[in-house]
Amino acid sequence: MFVTGANRGIGLQLTKQSLARGDRVLGACRRPAAALELAGLRDHHPGRVDIIELDVTDEESIAAAARASAALVEHIDVLFNIAGTKGNLTEDPFRNLSRTFGDIDAVSMASIYATNTIGALLVVQALCPLLTGGTIVNLTSSMGSNGLMNRGDWYAYRASKAALNIVSRALSFDLRDRGVVVVAMHPGWVKTAMGTEDAPLPLAESVSSLLGVVDGLTLDDSGTFLNWRGETLPW
């Protein structure tokens, strides 16, 4: 299993639960030296956790991560594209240069798209030789659904996740002949640093459900947009 953003939040919890059930994990993050919890898991599970340096906005870093992975394993059964961002707040907590209409900044908006959409696609592209017959889970959001949208705001985040949904759908066609299942998955509004403590869904519950759904996926599910319960969401 390959997990991007494995040093925190959903990625870290995925790593913990996967190890608990006996999986081997390649945990990728931007700054391995600062990933203390991930390093602790590696030390506690010798031979079953490898930490891969990966910045999904840097093509050289993605290529290096792919080479490092190929040197460690012959096959990746599941790729979880978890790394993502909602953007940084300005000094004014009520303004966000990628979120609030009237304050949108092109550079801030593009940086979110680079992480949430382009980065995920380039990671899949780089790891594709290791993924034959595997599963790709692109962690998206219900906020990227046109069908569920009932308010404005969060422009860059919504747009990046809607684009990731389209990327996931396109990949499902291109990778079908390789036997690769590709799904876009919404983890719910989860209690993490990104989701905040206001979120109603406990982290461990979301991840446990995600893993259960992913375990049951087949090629018939490829190209779908699902939530953590396995329910189909509108595009």
C-alpha positions in Angstrom: 0.0 0.0 0.0 1.2 3.5 -0.9 -0.2 6.4 1.1 0.5 10.1 0.3 0.2 12.5 3.2 1.0 9.6 5.5 2.4 11.8 8.3 -0.9 13.3 9.6 -4.7 13.1 9.7 -6.4 10.6 7.4 -3.1 9.4 5.9 -1.5 8.6 9.3 -4.7 6.9 10.5 -4.8 4.8 7.3 -1.2 3.8 8.0 -2.0 2.8 11.6 -5.0 0.7 10.7 -3.4 -0.9 7.7 -0.4 -2.0 9.8 -2.8 -3.3 12.5 -4.3 -5.7 10.0 -0.9 -6.8 8.6 -0.4 -4.7 5.5 2.9 -3.3 4.4 2.9 0.5 3.9 5.0 2.9 1.9 4.2 6.2 3.7 5.0 9.3 1.7 5.3 12.8 3.1 7.2 16.0 2.3 9.5 16.1 5.3 10.3 12.7 6.6 12.6 14.1 9.3 9.6 15.9 10.9 7.2 12.9 10.6 7.8 11.7 14.1 4.6 9.6 14.5 5.2 7.9 11.2 8.8 7.2 12.1 7.5 5.7 15.4 5.2 3.3 13.4 8.2 2.3 11.3 10.3 1.5 14.3 7.4 -0.4 16.0 6.7 -2.4 12.8 10.2 -3.3 11.4 10.2 -4.2 7.8 6.6 -3.2 7.2 6.8 0.6 7.0 9.0 2.6 4.6 9.0 6.4 4.6 9.2 7.9 1.2 10.0 11.6 0.7 7.4 13.1 -1.6 6.3 16.6 -2.5 3.4 16.2 -4.9 3.9 19.7 -6.3 7.5 18.8 -7.4 7.9 16.6 -10.5 11.5 15.7 -9.6 10.3 14.6 -6.1 7.5 12.5 -7.6 10.0 10.8 -9.9 12.4 10.1 -7.1 9.6 8.7 -4.9 8.6 6.3 -7.8 12.2 5.1 -8.1 12.5 4.6 -4.4 9.3 2.7 -4.3 10.3 0.4 -7.2 13.5 -0.4 -5.3 11.4 -1.5 -2.3 8.5 -3.4 -3.8 7.5 -5.1 -7.1 3.8 -4.2 -6.8 1.5 -1.7 -5.1 -1.9 -3.1 -4.4 -3.6 0.1 -3.3 -2.5 3.7 -3.8 -4.2 6.2 -1.5 -3.8 9.8 -2.8 -4.5 11.6 0.5 -2.2 14.6 0.4 -4.3 17.8 0.0 -4.8 21.3 1.2 -7.5 23.9 1.7 -5.1 26.8 1.5 -3.6 29.1 4.1 -5.5 31.8 5.9 -4.3 35.4 5.8 -3.6 37.3 9.0 -7.3 38.0 9.0 -9.0 34.7 10.0 -12.2 35.7 8.1 -10.4 35.9 4.8 -8.8 33.2 2.6 -7.2 34.1 -0.7 -8.4 30.9 -2.3 -11.8 30.8 -0.6 -13.8 34.0 -0.3 -15.4 35.7 -3.3 -13.9 39.2 -3.5 -10.6 38.1 -2.0 -9.6 35.4 -4.5 -5.9 35.4 -5.5 -4.7 33.6 -8.6 -1.5 32.3 -7.0 -3.2 30.9 -4.0 -5.9 29.3 -6.1 -3.4 27.7 -8.4 -1.3 26.4 -5.5 -4.3 24.4 -4.2 -5.0 23.0 -7.7 -1.3 22.0 -8.0 -1.6 19.9 -4.8 -5.1 18.5 -4.9 -5.4 17.8 -8.6 -2.2 17.9 -10.6 -0.1 16.3 -7.8 -2.5 13.4 -7.5 -2.5 12.8 -11.2 1.3 12.9 -11.5 1.7 10.5 -8.6 -0.6 8.0 -10.4 1.3 8.5 -13.6 4.7 7.9 -11.9 3.6 4.8 -9.9 1.6 3.3 -12.7 4.2 0.6 -13.6 3.7 -0.8 -10.0 -0.1 -0.7 -10.1 -1.2 -3.4 -12.5 -4.3 -5.0 -11.0 -4.3 -2.6 -8.1 -6.6 0.1 -6.8 -6.3 3.8 -6.8 -8.2 5.8 -4.3 -8.2 9.6 -4.9 -9.4 11.2 -1.7 -11.8 13.9 -2.8 -14.7 15.7 -1.2 -18.5 16.2 -1.4 -17.5 19.9 -1.7 -16.4 19.0 -5.3 -19.9 17.7 -6.2 -22.1 19.9 -8.4 -25.1 17.9 -7.5 -24.6 18.4 -3.7 -23.6 22.1 -3.8 -26.1 24.3 -1.9 -23.9 27.4 -1.2 -20.9 29.4 -2.4 -17.4 29.9 -0.9 -14.4 27.6 -0.9 -13.8 28.3 -4.6 -10.3 26.8 -5.0 -10.9 23.8 -2.8 -14.2 23.0 -4.5 -12.8 23.4 -8.0 -9.7 21.3 -7.2 -11.8 18.5 -5.9 -14.3 18.7 -8.8 -11.3 18.5 -11.1 -9.9 15.5 -9.2 -13.2 13.8 -9.7 -12.9 14.2 -13.5 -9.2 13.0 -13.3 -10.4 9.9 -11.5 -13.1 9.2 -14.0 -10.6 9.6 -16.9 -8.1 7.4 -15.3 -10.7 4.7 -14.9 -10.9 4.4 -18.7 -7.2 4.7 -19.4 -6.2 2.1 -16.7 -9.0 -0.5 -17.1 -7.0 -2.7 -19.5 -4.4 -2.9 -16.8 -7.0 -4.2 -14.4 -6.7 -1.1 -12.2 -9.7 0.1 -10.2 -9.9 3.9 -9.8 -12.4 5.6 -7.5 -12.9 9.1 -6.1 -13.8 8.9 -2.4 -15.2 11.4 0.0 -14.1 10.5 3.6 -16.8 12.5 5.3 -16.3 15.6 7.4 -13.7 14.2 9.7 -12.1 15.4 12.9 -8.6 16.3 11.7 -6.5 19.5 11.6 -8.1 20.2 8.2 -11.6 19.2 9.1 -11.4 20.8 12.6 -12.9 19.7 15.8 -16.3 20.8 14.6 -16.5 17.8 12.3 -19.0 15.2 13.3 -17.1 12.1 12.1 -14.3 10.5 14.2 -11.1 9.9 12.3 -10.8 6.2 13.1 -14.4 5.5 12.1 -14.0 7.2 8.7 -10.8 5.4 7.9 -12.1 2.0 9.1 -15.1 2.4 6.8 -12.9 3.6 3.9 -10.7 0.5 4.2 -13.7 -1.7 4.3 -15.2 -0.2 1.1 -11.8 -0.3 -0.7 -11.4 -4.0 0.2 -14.6 -4.8 -1.7 -14.0 -2.8 -4.8 -14.0 -4.5 -8.3 -13.5 -3.3 -11.8 -17.3 -2.7 -11.9 -16.8 0.1 -9.4 -14.0 1.8 -11.3 -14.9 5.4 -12.3 -17.3 5.9 -9.5 -17.6 8.7 -6.8 -18.2 7.1 -3.4 -18.3 8.2 0.2 -16.8 6.4 3.2 -19.8 4.2 3.5 -19.6 3.0 -0.1 -22.6 5.1 -1.2 -22.5 6.6 -4.7 -22.4 10.4 -4.8 -23.6 12.7 -7.6 -20.9 14.3 -9.7 
